[in-house]
Amino acid sequence: MSEETTTDTVAGDTQEVSKQETFSLDYVQGLRQEAAKYRTEKNEAVAAAKAELAAGYDRSLAAKDSEFEALRSDMSSRELELVKLRSALQAGIPSEDVFDVVALVQGNDEESISESVSRVKSLIGKAPERDRPVDPSQGSGNTLPLNGDPLLESLKKIVGVR
């Protein structure tokens, strides 16, 4: 009996082989070409997606770089302004004149700024000091108050009484 089962199995295998359909060479090559076409399309799509992603990244990186450079230049100008203010205050410029002096100061580094501050300070120091304006009608002149007596005032002046 064991022999019969063996022959049945072998006979079943031959029937399966004969039931399989054989494909022509043209059909198989057509399938391979179609599969190759889909592979190349997939590879091209992946490459296009990578290129698009890289281009988007480059654009955002360029925008961030320009923003960074703008911030850096802004910080540098503020730092320069701070150095000018410090130099003017250290030179003994009065605080009410500091902003006017800083507007005149030139230079890009601390040494040139301090030299410029000293030149501006020397120019400011040469300005003549002005006397306070005086209104002669405010008590030092011969004007009398509205309720005063001119004769009595002139007599007091002559006698020297206040």
MOVENMO-V256224 format. One record per residue. N is the residue number from 1. SS is DSSP state (A for helix, B for strand, O for the rest). PSI is psi in degrees with one decimal (* if undefined). Layout:
n = [N	N]
ss = [SS	SS]
psi = [PSI	PSI]
//
This chain:
n = [1	2	3	4	5	6	7	8	9	10	11	12	13	14	15	16	17	18	19	20	21	22	23	24	25	26	27	28	29	30	31	32	33	34	35	36	37	38	39	40	41	42	43	44	45	46	47	48	49	50	51	52	53	54	55	56	57	58	59	60	61	62	63	64	65	66	67	68	69	70	71	72	73	74	75	76	77	78	79	80	81	82	83	84	85	86	87	88	89	90	91	92	93	94	95	96	97	98	99	100	101	102	103	104	105	106	107	108	109	110	111	112	113	114	115	116	117	118	119	120	121	122	123	124	125	126	127	128	129	130	131	132	133	134	135	136	137	138	139	140	141	142	143	144	145	146	147	148	149	150	151	152	153	154	155	156	157	158	159	160	161	162]
ss = [O	A	A	A	A	A	A	A	A	A	A	A	A	A	A	A	A	A	A	O	O	O	O	O	A	A	A	A	A	A	A	A	A	A	A	A	A	A	A	A	A	A	A	A	A	A	A	A	A	A	A	A	A	A	A	A	A	A	A	A	A	A	A	A	A	A	A	A	A	A	A	A	A	A	A	A	A	A	A	A	A	A	A	A	A	A	A	A	A	A	O	O	O	O	A	A	A	A	A	A	A	A	A	A	O	O	O	O	O	A	A	A	A	A	A	A	A	A	A	A	A	A	A	A	A	O	O	O	O	O	O	O	O	O	O	O	O	O	O	O	O	O	O	O	O	O	O	O	O	A	A	A	A	A	A	A	A	A	A	O	O	O]
psi = [-33.3	-29.9	-36.4	-39.9	-32.7	-43.7	-32.1	-40.1	-41.9	-40.0	-35.2	-35.7	-40.0	-31.0	-36.8	-39.6	-41.0	-26.7	-23.7	140.9	136.9	137.8	148.9	161.5	-38.6	-41.3	-43.3	-43.3	-37.5	-41.8	-40.4	-40.3	-38.4	-42.7	-39.6	-38.0	-44.4	-35.6	-45.0	-36.8	-41.0	-44.6	-40.0	-39.9	-40.7	-43.6	-40.4	-40.3	-40.8	-43.2	-41.4	-42.5	-42.8	-39.9	-41.8	-40.6	-42.2	-40.1	-45.4	-35.2	-40.6	-39.6	-42.6	-37.2	-43.7	-38.4	-40.5	-43.2	-38.4	-43.3	-38.5	-43.7	-36.8	-43.9	-39.6	-40.6	-37.6	-38.2	-40.4	-41.9	-40.3	-41.6	-39.8	-43.8	-44.4	-45.0	-40.0	-41.4	-37.4	-26.3	-6.4	20.7	133.7	144.3	-27.8	-18.6	0.0	-45.2	-34.4	-39.6	-42.8	-32.7	-27.4	-19.0	139.8	158.7	160.8	-11.0	170.7	-38.6	-49.1	-32.5	-44.2	-35.5	-42.2	-38.6	-42.0	-36.8	-44.2	-38.6	-39.8	-35.9	-38.3	-37.4	-22.6	-8.6	132.7	144.0	136.9	142.0	153.2	137.7	139.5	135.4	110.5	-17.6	3.2	62.7	-16.3	-6.6	-166.5	12.4	139.6	152.0	161.9	-30.2	15.5	165.3	116.8	-35.4	-42.1	-39.2	-41.7	-36.1	-42.4	-36.3	-42.3	-42.5	-30.3	19.0	145.0	*]
//
